[in-house]
Amino acid sequence: MSKRNENRPGYKKTKVGWIPEEWEFVQLKKICQKVTDGTHDTPPRQLNGIPLLTTKNLRSGSLDFETDYLISESDHKLINKRSSVDINDILYGMIGTIGSPVRIDRIVMPFSVKNMAILKFGEDSVKSKWVYYYLISSLFEKFIERQLSGNAQKFIGLGFIRNLKIPLPPLLEQKKIAEILSAWDRAIEITNRLITNYELLKKGLMQQLLTGRMRFPEFGKPVQEKGQLPEGWRGRRLGSFGLFLKGKGITNSEKKESGLPCITYGEIYTKHDFVIRQFFSFIDENTAQKSQRIQRNDILFANSGETLDEIGKCVAYTKDIEAYAGGDIIIFHHKGVNPLYLSYSLNSDLLIRQKRKLGQGYSVVHIYSAGLKTLQVPLPSLEEQSRIEAVLSTCDREIELLKKRQEKLKEQKKGLMQKLLTGEVRVRLQEMKNG
């Protein structure tokens, strides 16, 4: 039951915190038209058919249709008699991935769902948006974590979801808050599309510039046939213009919050693209003495990974700061080549195809110095290398700026949600009346 508190006039205390007195605190089953769930069965798998999506397909507020589990059209129709997914519905994970709500604002292809609750709102897009924003808020996520603490099995039942209570402002306030947060969503989405476009542009430029199919006129004519080298370019074995060193193991217990910077092989996959711009791990001097120092312009390869396509991903180190490389990293110390050009080239489709042939292993794939030495790298003059690198680096800087803008927008939205969804900051009544 809600309680008044003299210390917060105009507010009442609920299980999820303080909310304005005129707001309701209501069970989801009373807000939604219906709360149901996806299929409980697993229909036979088909080579061709309609996707059966599970909680694994709930990704960052959207549905990921990447699945190899397809079902027949007849099974899809049978499931949809009970649990069809429509516009304005919210999907909520019930097993494994708990939560991760997705609001359906358009249907791009037919699909069925399993292990998900379906919160149905019919044509009421205002309530649908309000509930969605509340379900994705950190306030609600923390509340759910408290409810599930001590529960070894990651599972919640439909009854639990139906009886969950959330704040519900008056309709006009719901609408205005949803409009404000939707504006931030649109800005985030526009920025995301710009990032995607720049990444596609950069990928296209890499395919053209790093193979000589596109050239700056002052350096000569582009090649016409795939596989040819332009005039003035040389194909050189990687081992012919540098030497290889091995990083030395740095355990998790040896990592510090500050000290001498170090790079781990996992960070090459998750934190860095083409060049090391900042550090995420540090070690003390004692650990550094048994590790391997890296030098300016070195190329760092990850020599183990999960797939052939990612094996041998590498980054350039262009700083003068004393830093070290952990285990499962191969260090290439070279001379006479632009390090950023080399990093772009070694991560291009042409070199990825070569590295795939060198990968060894199954569950964990490895690549070794002996194989990397044989990679054939197309090398133009240093001047042309610098021009190519400058174009691709410009794309990287634009992508980085857009990603920072996107993160800022996400932080602003998170702050707004914290204040608007609790009624800490109220939308002025006059603004709501004026629409």
N, C-alpha and C positions, 0 to 999 in steps of 0.2 A: 504494500500500500504506500502511496506517495505521502510525504510529510512536508509540512511547512517548516521554515527555519527563519527566525527573526534576523539572522545575519545576512540572509539573502532575500530581501523583500521582493515579491513578484516572481519567485522561483520555488520549485518543489523538488524534493530529493527522490530519485528513482534508482533502480538497480544499475542503471548505466550512467548515473550522475545527475547533476542539476539540470532542470529544463524549465522554461517559462510556465507559469501556472495555467495559462490558457491552452497550452499544448496538451494533447492526450498522450497516454502511455498505453499502447494497444497491442494485442497479439496479432501476429502476421496473418493468421487465418481470418481475422476480422477486417483487415485492410485489403487483402487480395480477394479476387473473385473466387479463387480456388488455389489450394496448395496440393500438388500431386507429385509424382516422381516418374522417372523413366522406367524402362523395362527392368524386370527382376531376372529375366532369363537371358541367355546368350544364344541367339539364333545361329544356325550353321553358317560358317564362313564361306564367302563366295570369291571367285577370282575377279568378277566384275559385279558391280551393284551399288548400293547406297551406303555411305559411311555410318558406322555405329560409333558414336563418340562417347568417351568416358571422361572421368574427372581429369585425366592426363591432358585432355584437349582444352581445358580451361586455362588460358594463358593471358595474364596481364590485362584483364578486362575484355578479351575477345576470344572467339572460338578458333582454335587451330585445327584445320581440316586435314592435317597430315596424319593419316592413319592407313594401315594396310588391312584393317578389319572392315570388310564390306559384307553387307547382307542383301538378300533378295528383295525385290520390290514388294512381293507379297508379304514377307515378314515385316517390312517397313510399314506397310499399310495396316497390318494387324497391330503393331505397336502404337501407331498413331491414333487408332480408335480410342485408346486409353490415355495416351500421353503425348499428344502432338505439341510441337513448339511453335508459338505464334509471335507476331510483332508485339512488343511491350512486355513479353515474358522475361523473367529473370531466372537464370540457371544457377544452382548453388550446389557445390560438391558435397557429397555425403560420405564417401568412403575414400581413404587414402589422402587425396587432396581435399581438405575440409575448407569450405568457403569458396574463395576465388570467384566471386560472382561475375556473371556476364549478362548484360542486358541486350536483348534482341531488338535492334532497331531496323533491321532488314533481313530478309531471307534470301541468300544468294544461291542456295542449292538445297535439295531435299536431304534430310539427315534424321537419324534417330539417336536417342540418348539413353545411357545406362548409368546407374549410380549417382544420379543428379536429382535434386529437388527442382520442380518447376513451379515458380510463383507466377500465377496468371492474373493479368489485370484487364483483359479485354481491350477496350479502346481508351482506357484511362491512362494516358501517357504521363500525366502530372504525378499521380501516385507512384507509377512505375519508376519514374526518374528519382523521386524523393527516396523511395525505399532502396533503390540501387545505390545512390550516393551514401546513404546511411550504412548499408551493408559493406561497402568498400572502405569505410572510414576506419582509422586506427582506433577510434573509440570502441567501435563494435568488435573489431578484431581482438582487442585486448579483453573485452567482455567474454567473447567465445573461448579464448584461451583459458580464462579463469574457470569457465563452466566445464571445460574438458580436462583440466589439470588432474593428473593421477590416472587418467583413462589410457591404459596401455594400447588398446585397439583404436585406431583412427577411424571411427565410425560414429555418425549421428543418425538418429531415426527421423522419420517424417513427422512423428508426433512432437518431437523436440523442436523441429523447425516451425511447425504450425503454432506452437504455444510461445515461441519467442516474442518478447514484447519490445517494441521500439517507440521512440517519440514520434508524434504526428502533429505537425502544426496545422493551423487553419489552411484551407485550400489555397487562398491567395498567397499566403506566405510560402507554402510548398512550391507554388508555381514560380514565384520570384527567386527563391533560393536555387531552384533547379535551373532557371535561366542564367543566373550568375555563374554557377559552376559549369554549365554547358558552354558558356563563352570561353572559359579556360580550356575546356576539352577541345573546342574547335581550334584554339590557338596552338595547343599541343599537337593536334593532328596535322595542322598545316605545317608546323615545323618538322614533324616526322616525315611528311611527304617531301619536303625540301631536302632533308638528310638523305632519303632514299634516292632522289633524283641526282644529288651530287655524287653519291656512291656509285650509281649506274654510269654517270658521266666519267668518273675517275676510272672505273673498270674498263670502259670503252677506250679511254685514252691510253691506259696501260697496254691493252691488246694491240693498239696501233703504234704507239711511240716506241715500245720496248722491242718490237719486231721490225721496225723500220718501214712499216706500211704507211706511216705518216711521218714526215720529216719537215724540219725547218728549211726553207729554200736555200739559205746560205750554206748548208752542210751537204747538199746534194739531193738527188732524186729518190723518191721512195721506191721500194721494191714492188713488183706487181704480183709475183707468185709467192704463195705461202711456202715457208721453209728456206727461202733465199735470204742471203745477207746483203744489205745495201753496200754500195761502193764505200770503201773506207772503214767498214766494220770488220771485226775479227771475232771468230768463235774460239774462245779459250777455255781450257779445262780449269776448273776452280782451283785445283791443287797447284797450277803452274804459276800463280801470282800471290801465294800466301802460304801460311802454315797453320796447322790446327792444334789447339790446346783443349784440355778437358776441364770443365768446372768440377769443383769438389763439394761433396755433400754438406748441406747446411740443414740441420734438423729443425723441426718446429720449435723445440724447446730452446734452441740457440737464437731464435729471432727475438729482436728487441723492438721497443717502440721508437727508439732513437739510437744513433750511433753511426757506424759506417754503412752506407747503402749496399744492398745486394739484390740480385735478380735470381728468382727461382724459375725452373722450367715451366711450371704451371702458369706463372704470370705472363710468360711469352704468349700463351694461348688466350688468357683472359683479360690482361691489363694493357698490353702493348700492341700497337699496329705499326709495322714498318720501322718505327724509331722509338727509342726510350725517351719519354718526355719528363717523367717523374718517377720517384721511387716509392715502393709500398712496403718494403721489408728492410730491416737493419740488423747488424750484428756488432758485437763488441770486438776489441782489438785481438783478444785471445783466439776467437773463432776465425778472424780474418787471417791470422798467421798460418792456419792450416787450409785456408780456402785459396781460390785462384783469382788474382786480380785481373780486371779487364782494362783495356787501354782505349783511348779515344780512337774512333773509326772502326773498332772491332765489330764483327757480325756475330750474333749469338743465335745458335740453332737449338731448338728443342729436339733432343734425339730420342724421345719416346712419346707416344701418344696413343689415342684410341683407334684412329682410322688411317688408312693410307693417304687419304686426301689432305689430312692436316699434318702428317709427319714432316719434320724438317722445317716447320714454320720458323722464320727468323726475324730478328730486329737489329737495327744498327744502333751502336752506342756512339754518340757524337759529343759527349761532354768531357770536360777535363777533371771531373770530380772523381776521387778515389772510390772505386766500387768493386764488388766481387760477384763471381758467378757460382751458383750452387750446382749440385749434381744433376746429371741428365741434361747438361748443357754442353754443346760443342762450341768452342770459341774459334773464329776464323780471323787471324791477324794478317792483314794484307797491305800492299803498297800499290800506289799508282792508279787507284780506282776511286771514283766518287762513292763514298759509303752509302749514301741514300739511294743513288742510282742502283747500286749493287743490291740493296735490300729490296727495292721495288722489283728488280729483275728476278731475284731468287724467289720471290713470292708471286710471280706472274704465272699465268696458266701454262706457259711453255715449260717453265722449270718445275712446276708442280707435277706435270706429266712425267718428267724425268725422275723426280723424287719418289713418285709412286712405285716405280719399278725397283727402287732400292730398299723399300720398306720390308722388314722381316718380322714375323710373328703374327699372332692372331688376336687374342684378347687384348694384348698390349703390343703395339707395333714399334719397332726400333729402326733407327737409321744411324750409320756409323761414319766416322771420318773417311774410311777407305772408300765408301760409296760417294760421299759428298765431293771428294777430290775429282771424281770423274764427270761431274756436272759440266755441261757445255753452256757457257754464258756468252751471249752476244754483247760485244763491247765496241761502241763507237769511240770517237776521240773524247778526251776529257772535257773539251768545250761542249760537245754535243751531249755528253752525259749530264753535265751541269744544267743545260737548258731543259732536258727532259725531266730531271729531278725537280727543277724549279716549278714546272707546270704541275706535276703531281703533288708537290708539297703545298702549292697554293690550294689545290682541291682539299688536301688534308686539313689545312688551316680553316677553310670554310666549313668543313664537316665538324671540326672540333668546336668552332664558335656556335654552330647551330645546336650541337649537343649540349653545350653549356646553357644556351638559351632555353632549350627544352627542359633541362633540369631545374632551371630557375622558375619556369612556369609551373612545373610539377610541385616545387616547394611552396610557391604562392598559393596554388590550389589546395595543397595540404593544410596550410595555415587558415585559409578561408573555410575549409570544411570543418576544422576544429572549432571555429567560432560560430559559423552559421548553423551547423547541425546540432549544436547544443543550445542555441538561442543566446549565447554569450554576447553576440552582436546581432541586433535585430534589424531586419529590413524595415525601413520607415513606412508607416501605414499609408501616407500620402503617395509614396512611390508605387505601392501595390495597387492603390485605387486608380492611379494613372496608367497602370499596365506596364 
